[in-house]
Each structure stands twice: as C-alpha cells, then as structure tokens.
C-alpha cells in the first residue's frame, strides 16, 4: 500500500468516531432512532444531544477526553510519519480513548457518581448519564478499531488491519457480553439491597441453611437446594451413562436389526424444546394422567401427585439426556480398537473376559466424560425442574424464584448463580482433564483391520433388556405428547379435536385483511424473528472466531480459545441472571428490549459454532489461505472467496444450531422476556404452569414443525460446496 | 505490471516463542536472477522464503523489496507471488477461475483478467484446460496451473516453495528446465526453495545454502561445489569423503597434502601446514589395480555395487574408508581386490585449513 493509502486507511476509524460525536445522539433514546425527531435536537437537548454539544455546552465535560483522543488519532493518521511510529501512536490514542470512555461510562450513572468514593474524591457532580446510545456505541467501537489498526501498522496480526479488527471485535464482544455480565454477578453477590458493598454478605448468603441443610437425611423436612441439585445431577449422570452405554453397545457391537432407528433417537432432543418430555410425563403420570386414571378406575386408588418432585424431574432428565450420552458413548465404543480385543482373544481370554478386562477399562475415560456431560446438562436444566419439580427445588429454579418471585432478592440470586457456576465449571474442568489427559487414545493413524468383537451373550441380554423398553417408552412419550395436542381435555374428554391448534394459531379474515387472532401468534412471530436475526449473527461470529483461532497467530490466541470454551460451560440460568444484572442500568441499558434477547442467543450459542468451525477449518489446507494472500487477496476477500465456500457444511451446521437453540432455549431467556417480547418457550412454560396442557402441547408440536422447515430452508439456501471430485490438490499425479 | 525487483535481507531474525528459526540472516537477490535457498529440512529456508512473501513477519531486522522497506507489510500488500509445495489450487474453482483469482483481486475487470489468464495458461502449455477442475488434472498439470496463477500477476518477485517435490523424477527434470526457461525469457526475479542439491545447481544463478537458521555459504553453483567453505557444505553439496592429511606449503598459492602414501598439490588461498581436513569427491578418484610405486593411495575393495550407469565402491585405505564412483562398468573389481587410488587436484578440497 502506498503511504497515502496507508494514511487514508488509518483515518477511517477516527473519522467514524468523530462523525458519531457530531451526528448521532450519544445516549439511548426512549423511542429509538427510527422517528428522526432527534436530528433537530442534536445541539440543544440533554437527552438526544451529540457528544460535541453535550461536552462543550451542556455540561457533560467528561465526554471531552474521549473526543480529544479521537481527535489525536485523526491527527496522527494525517501526519507524515513512518509506518511503525504511526502505528504506535494510533494504538496509544485508541487505548487512551477506550480508557476515558469506560471510565466515564462506569463512573457516572443516572444519579451522578456511581460510587461514594468518587463523590468523596471529586465532590458532588452536577449532571447524570443515561444508557449509551448510537453515538456512544459508534465512538466506543471506533476507539477499539483505532487500537486494532494501530497494532496492525506495527506489524501485529500479520500486518493485516482486517484481522486485527476482527480479533478486537471478537475479544471486545466476548468481554462485553460474557465476561462482564458474569463479573456483575460476582459484584452483585456482595452487595446489599442499597447497592453498598458488604464483603461478609456473600458468605452469609452462601452458608444459608436453605442451601446446605441435610434435614431430609435426618427425617425432618427438605434438604438444601445445593444438595438437591448435586443429588439430581449425580443420579442423572449415572442413569444417562448406563442407558447411553447400553444403546451404544447395541448399536455397534450386536447384530441388532434396527440400529439405524436407534440413531434417530439422537436427533430428537436437538429439535424438541427441553420440557416436552416433562410435559409428556405429566400427561402419563400426572394427577389426571393415564396411570392415575387407570388406577382409580381399576382399584379406586385416589389420584396422586406422585410425579411432581425428584422422581419426576429425574425421569424427565433421564429421557431427555440419554440421547446425548448415547452420542458421546457411541464414539467411545467405536474408538476401542478391535485389534486389542482380537489380541485378547488370541491370548486365551473368552468374550466375557475380553469385555470386562480390555473393552470396559478402555472405555473408562469415555464413560467418565459421558457422566460429566449428563451431570452438566442436569444442573443447567431449567425447563424440567420448573414443570415437574413441585417442592423439590434445585438451584436453577431457586434462582428464578429469587428474581421473578415475591422475594425479589437480587443478591441471593447472584450468590446462588455463583454457586451454580462453580458446580458447572468444576465439572467442566474435571471433564477437560479426563478427556485431555486420561484418555487411552486407541484410534491411531495406522490402519486398523479387525472386526469389532460381538458382545458376550450375558452383556447383550442386559443391554437389550434395559435399552429396548426404554426406547419404546421414549417413543411412546413423544407419541403422547403429540396426542395431548389433539384431544379435548386430557384426562377427562378424549374426543379428537383441533381446537387447541385453532386457539393458538387461528387466522381470521377481517376488514383489513388477515387477523392473526390465535393466542400463540405473538410469541411465535417474536421467536421466529429474533431467532432469524440471531442465527446468522451467531454463525458469523462463531465462524469468524474459529477462523481467527485456527488460521491466525496472535498474542492471547490460547486465552481467547479458552474463553469461548468456558462460556459454553456457563449454565443458561446464570447467563440470564447475569444479563439482567449487567444490562438494566447505564451504561448499557438494554433490559426489556429485543436486543438483549438476541445478544443472549448469540453469546449462548456461539461456542458451538466456534467448535464446528474450528473442526471444519482444520481440514482445509492452510496453504489455500496463504495462496490467496500472495495472490493479492486481502483477508476479507480470502474469507469470502476461498474459506467460506469451502466451509458450507459448517455454515449450515451453525446456522441450524443457532436457529434451533434460539427457538428451544428456556433457561437463559426466561429472565429476559417481557410482555412485548415474549418467546414461544416461555409462553409454553407459563401455559404448563397454569395447567393448560392442550395448548402447550399443540404449540410445542408446531415449534418442532417450524424447526424442521427452518432446517430444510437453511440447507436449500446455503447449498453444497462444489468440489468437483472431492480431492485435495496435493494428491499428486492422477492423469 | 511491475518490473522485476531485488530483495534484501538485513540481519533478519524469526523467533517462534523461544525458538529461533532464522538467526540473523543477511543477503541480496539481484533483480532478474534466480536464487535458490538450499538446505536440509529444518534449516530455516522455507521460513526465509515465507518472510519474503510476507506470510511470516520478521521478529527483528529489515526486509526490502525493490528498495522499499516491507518488514511490517503483510503478504497481500507485497508485490510478490508464490508457488506452493502443495500447489494450493482452490478446489472449488475451475482452472481458469484459479488463474483469474489474483487478477480479479487486483481489481482487473473480468474480460481483461480472463484474457490474461488464458495467455498465462498458454505460456505454461495448458491452453484448452480452462474449464477443468483442479482435481481432474495430473500432478504436473496442477503444478503448471500454480505457476501460471502466480505468473500472470507479473510480480516483482516470484517465489517457489519446493515446487517439484510432489512430482516423479522424470517430470521433475522437465519442470525445472521449464521454470528456468520461463524465468530467463521473462527476466523474472525468482527465489526458489529446495532441499535437492542437483535441482538447485541446475536452475540457479546463485545458491544460498542455509543450515540451522543461518547462512552457511552464498555463491554460484560452481563456487559452492568446487570451493565449499565448510565440512557441512562439502558433505551437503554432492557426495564427498572427509579425510585428514598433512599439509606443507609449496608457494605460489599452492600446498601439498599428504594422504597416506599419496601426495597431491592443491590450490589454497592461505598458506597452511600440519594436519588439515580435506573432502575427496568420489567421482574424481581413479581406481586402478595395484602396481608398485604408482604414487596413488593404496586400498582394498570392501564393497562393490553395480548401479547401471557406473560402479560404486567402498574402499578401505590408510586414511579411512572411501566412497568412490567409477564409470567403467565392463570389468568390475571384485571385493578383496588390492587397488591404487589416483587423486586429482580438483577432487581434493581443503575444507577447514
């Protein structure tokens, strides 16, 4: 690039930031930017003024340092400087800008200084700040961009401004929307009702008898929620691992004829909202469920609420998460090298001895991994405990009631959130250790001939006896879940009807065209809209992060990878609570908006996109990127013309995952929805809590249909990658 | 279109963490010449090439292309292009799209890019293959596409990273000749990386031999072969036998080296005496049946193998076991045979004295 071109590129970010300070309102507007009424008040209103006006004539002097940094950066960009010197100066200006920006945003809130020591230091402040709006956001982004472009000029990130910008964007967004909210939980846990910082409070909150009591063991009353959560999670982990192992053994080591049907099981939990199984259990075992009715009719046993409590949640989680364990274990069982088993048999061990002394021990790390997956799924689960838990409280529901219930105790919610986070991270690190170091890697690069040894007869009979009835019951439950939507009143009137669907999804012809009069339409369209916005952004951010992590070398790469992995382990309930704490006051005041829900979707689901993208990208030869670079392809062009076309399958995968997860998630968004932005899942949960099962079931089925349609649409839209024959360029002569 | 330009390295260092892959390298590549970076694997030659390309940025030092400091400039903005070892043809594009890629990214209109790409393909003898997919081409053809793709940009420097290593021996010889012909007819500046000493000698104006991240010697192919500066070079540039002899000055820029029973006068820029290390080129030694007082080094055949074009002998002598190549294949000398080895001055190279 020429010196002039370099100057022009360096000027772009400061110019953008300064333009935002002149042309956009700094603070968030009540009515948004749509009405354009703000344009007339840019220079004379405290609410919708631009930064220049606010700083110079409206008493907001604290905005001036940020503006000054932007100015300094613009001047640096224009001066005739050597490349490296310009880079250093730009990076310094940008960093100073970020510091000034963050300091004023955190230091000054709705009521002047945000902390007492600031008031003590500087005296009372005459002025206040609202949440950051368009102008502030653009100026902040510009400061980050200036740092990135400065570092790139100095030769960091391969000297590529785009890569530098992308790294800065990914890091900044993860810090802002994952790290910062979680940090806020920590702070909240120490604060009392007035917002004062009381260190002893956390200890007090965490040691509350309601959390840790063991009364249930002594026969008096209930145990603490922490024990409940752990006990349920351990049971769920053991149960799903055992069932998953039985399925995996049948699928890989027997001649069972319907193996392929078993694999369908693994798809079900992905496209069903997490509480559908719980709902089906109520239809079968609930007060007016089939079992109770039969017992009453046959033996005159009065209906019980037996299903509500530990046993109900446990059953529901077992049904819901066994497919996940199956998915994990099928890889583990296939990974045991048949050669080792054959070797064992040639050493005079019979099938049973081979199975118990060679195969099972080799699977141990995999079994531990499956257990921890079940454990983590269980403690993060919100839908089933809220639907079936009854008096059996676990951490995720307890947090929910602390925030939305009559208690309204944010400090307690934060402390419980921390506890849940600690459990999840503990299990996560344990799992990483087991998967990372403890596994006996039995899949090697060498060709592995040999046939998998069939299961010994006894083991096969056990596996079949456990797994097949279970599979049948799972199928039956899904069947009942569907039936529940097409009968009049479950338990009383089994007349077939479509009235629930009509109630939910009625469309009428009115004077002004169609009227979406069904009760579910509002939440349905909100869900579709928000998920459709979030899915592409999730995929984009995930793949961008994956590309950076796989293809670029930069300081802090390992830390960034770890951060994305970590955010995956944070339970949804914790994220939801954290978002409420972090984003309901300035500087980022977005609670109650659609934006916060979309952000929550994106940052909840991005880590999976990152993993998928990294896996796909490591199969694409790095020299293709480099070839593009030496052929004048700048980084964004390389991404667009070389990497993305080759990544189509991963794009489809993360789009589908982003959409489906956005539609089915409950735990995180249950804190974020409002009457205006109600989501399908939260709407259904409320119907279930109110006992309106017909509508809930009908709606769930509609959601499953929606997701199937969406999956097909995404497949069609993105298409396949065109590779000719799927042959790498390195495979030598094949004329 | 840009003029072919020179490349200069000034004390360039490349570190990965604590490990230095290249340790303080300085050299010059003149415009319009073909210079080869040669060395064993892990010697830093590919890293050096990638630093010219801008795919790696130097940790220290200065890199200039066409007299301009490009040390902190990334690959896209340097006026260089590169032919990769794996060819790196984009598998989702046709041959023509591959060759057009760089032209289109440089902002050249579609028609013009297409015209120049076809021209480039014709230059490498692939006219008519435009619509094929890379996977439908043979290895040699893929190689030509990769060359055409780099060539059509008329870069000021063209880089080759072991371009022939995926081809069989016959095709390799043909391709290296084609690359040399193209380079000379177009007057290109080319930097070429290989670990094959013969390939390097065949194509290069100059060879830079690297070892352990540093430059071992820099010179014309003849310089390096006939006057290797270090024992490493004597070993690496062709076969050679290390041996220890006793030197005494003869004056006139020559010294006499005694090797066992033989004494031979060799050229030496410096006057040395006493014990010296020499490298003996196997193809310069004449093997004769033993006769008294031949003035040769006496020895006994330990191993003899017939490899078609010549005989290879292992011969035990008083200065150690020597590997010798003999063009006479009609009457091979049997193992155990007593022989005289007649040395030639050009085949005995003083390497550390």
Interface residues (C-beta under 8 A of the other chain):
Chain A: X1 X83 X84 X87 X153 X154 X155 X158 X159 X160 X621 X623 X624 X626 X627 X628 X629 X630 X631 X632 X633 X634 X635 X637 X641 X642 X645 X646 X721 X722 X723 X724 X725 X726 X727 X728 X729 X730 X732 X733 X734 X735
Chain B: X53 X54 X55 X57 X71 X72 X73 X74 X75 X76 X77 X80 X81 X82 X84 X85 X86 X87 X88 X89 X90 X91 X92 X101 X102 X105 X106 X133 X134 X135 X136 X137 X138 X139 X140 X141 X142 X149 X150 X153 X159 X166 X167 X168 X171
